[in-house]
Amino acid sequence: MGFKESLMESLKDTLSEEELLLLPRGFQTIGHIVIIKLNPVLLEKKQIIGEKYLELLPNYIRSVYLNQGIIQGQFREPNKIVH
């Protein structure tokens, strides 16, 4: 089972079927930080989703940030992140 499937399974009682399908397919990591980009439909539930990332990756992640800008440059870095 991949990470997205685990995330969907852990949120199935919280999010609708449509919202589950909109969850991100991947994420970026910088040290112990995860950076995710959410569909605008999911922004109201960003706290719950972020908490699930921390729950599913307890040994690796200490913080989850939301990328609200674009990813650009040689090293594919986000230009606007929010905690």
C-alpha positions, 0 to 999 in steps of 0.5 A, spaced: 500 500 500 502 506 498 502 513 502 496 516 498 492 509 499 494 509 507 492 517 507 486 515 504 484 510 508 486 514 515 481 519 512 475 515 509 471 517 515 473 524 515 473 526 508 467 525 502 469 520 497 470 526 492 475 529 497 479 523 498 480 523 490 483 530 491 488 528 496 495 530 493 499 524 490 506 526 493 509 531 497 516 534 498 521 533 504 526 538 507 529 535 513 524 533 518 519 538 514 513 535 509 511 540 504 504 539 501 500 542 495 492 541 496 486 542 492 482 549 494 476 544 495 481 541 501 483 547 504 478 548 509 480 541 512 488 542 511 489 541 519 486 534 519 490 532 513 496 535 516 495 531 522 494 525 518 501 526 515 504 527 522 501 520 524 503 516 518 510 519 518 512 519 525 519 517 525 520 522 519 516 528 520 516 534 525 512 539 521 507 540 515 507 546 511 502 548 505 505 550 498 501 556 496 505 558 490 508 555 484 514 550 484 520 553 480 527 553 479 533 548 478 532 545 485 524 545 484 523 549 490 516 552 492 516 559 493 510 560 498 509 556 503 505 556 510 505 553 516 
